[in-house]
Amino acid sequence: MAVAVISLGGAVQTSITFLGLYPGADLIGAFTLGLIPALGFIVVYSITTAAFPRAGGDYVWVSRISGPTLGFVFSWLLQFGFLFAICGLQAYYVAWIGVPSALTGMGIIMNAPYLTQWSLAITSSTALTFLVELIFLVIGGVIVILGPRTYQRAMRGLYVYGMIGMIVWVGLLLSSTKAGFIQAFNSATAGTTSYQAILNSATSQGLMTSGTNIGATILAAFTIGWTAWTGFNYAVYAGGEIKNVTKSVPLALTAGLISSWIILVGVFILCINVFGGDFMAAVSALSVVGKLPLSVGPSMTFFISMLTTNPLLVFITTSNVIVWWFIIIPPLYLAGSRVLFAWSYDRVVPAQLANVDERFHSPMFAVVICVVVNAIWAYFLSYTVYGGFITTGFINAIGWAVPGFVAAVFPFTKKDLYKRTVGALPSAFSRKIAGVPILTIGGLVQGFSMVIYAFAAVSPTTTYLSLSPTFWFDVVQVLVLSVVGAGYIAFIRNYRKKQGMDMSLVFKEIPPE
């Protein structure tokens, strides 16, 4: 889960898609600076998962350290922003870029106009796009509903295919030149646009900047850079199902992050050499303002497919990003259903959500709810201007800041549990710097990084007028969700009290395995 949710191919594609939101950003620098909050997350989630190795992840330990109100409100907000929404966003990417790119690439190479027409039909029909999204969302839900073994086999198969695709990407990029790509691109888009025309269009509209600047790079580091790493810590939501959690979680988070950084930076260097950094920025910027003269969006897989005339390699290349975006969906359904399970166990939501199907050993009803919520989110993405990259980024930033700050006080509020926990972990996690526990430092790094992330996520709305409506939607959405969450937990605590249950006692104990 740690590597799969990073989604290597998806990170490449998504980063280029949103590079235009931060004109002048250095992509390699953004990815590297994005490791700073990620390191804070490794420290926080390794220690807290060892202390509270239960289904529900950060909801469990935040609610046990800070109390039920903050514990539920933050989790309620984060689940809507991440676990209950990102799957809808991934399905949208598959329908908007992934499938059309594959059809168009195959249509050009195989001289099959009908494939290109299918691609255009999907991108030009909102209803058809939404239908494609629903198909992928349901398939992801079925994988999780069928139980841990089916899930495990599916994830391994998808990951292997995704890595084969990455190898093909690298091979094609290594064997190609910028001049060759320009010639292939101009040939494929003849009559509609050209390589130079795209550069000229972005420059004439003031969407390009000369060189790179540190300000844009820092903002991109907390959105594009950090966003690429998000999810590497989400295996912890299945904490009660992980063997030897004190060793496996730190190893998975650290190894997954480092290996993914090496692969992604290497691929981006090759992309810049072959496609040109200015061209990548121009394509993304024109896409942001809705003036990209291509039918497939800012698709890296489409560009890579132009580097070969072999139909098999084109198919692998263009289908690869579909796999990488889809591979995010099952793990987040699994994680989201475990949060619902934890809420149910604490009697915050109906107990039926904790029911586990005897045949498939999965919380079937909880997974169905995840699918439905993500389908609603996908609808917003398809039919409105709301619910996309900026919206989810803003909500997630706030949702992740809370666990960081709560983890920072853990060594002082629950001293005995903290000492027992770090004693079982690798020695690096028990160290102090200038007398301050490494968990406190990691928590503050995570918390303050997410505050910057919130600012970076909404900053493009001040640059692009077409995005400005999303700013107020972001603010209103966070406020409404927070008020609803706080009101609900207050109501349910009072309701349970009338039933004779003191919920404050529930949140003083760690749930049983």
Secondary structure, 3 states (H helix, E strand, C coil): CCCCCCCHHHHHHHHHHHHHHCCCCCHHHHHHHCHHHHHHHHHHHHHHHHHCCCECCHHHHHHHHHCHHHHHHHHHHHHHHHHCCHHHHHHHHHHHHHHHHHHHHHHHHCCCHHHHHHHHHHHHCHHHHHHHHHHHHHHHHHHHHCCHHHHHHHHHHHHHHHHHHHHHHHHHHHCCCHHHHHHHHHHHCCCCCCHHHHHHHHHHCCCCCCCCCHHHHHHHHHHHHHHHHCCCCHHHHEHHHCCCHHHHHHHHHHHHHHHHHHHHHHHHHHHHHHHCHHHHHHHHHHHHCCCCCCCCCCCHHHHHHCCCCCHHHHHHHHHHHHHHHHCCHHHHHHHHHHHHHHHHHCCCCCHHHHCCCCCCCCCHHHHHHHHHHHHHHHHHHHHCCCCCHHHHHHHHHHHHHHHHHHHHHHHHHCHHHHHHHHHHCCHHHHCEECCEEHHHHHHHHHHHHHHHHHHHHHCHHHHCHHHHHHHHHHHHHHHHHHHHHHHHHHHHHHHHHHCCCCHHHHCCCCCCC
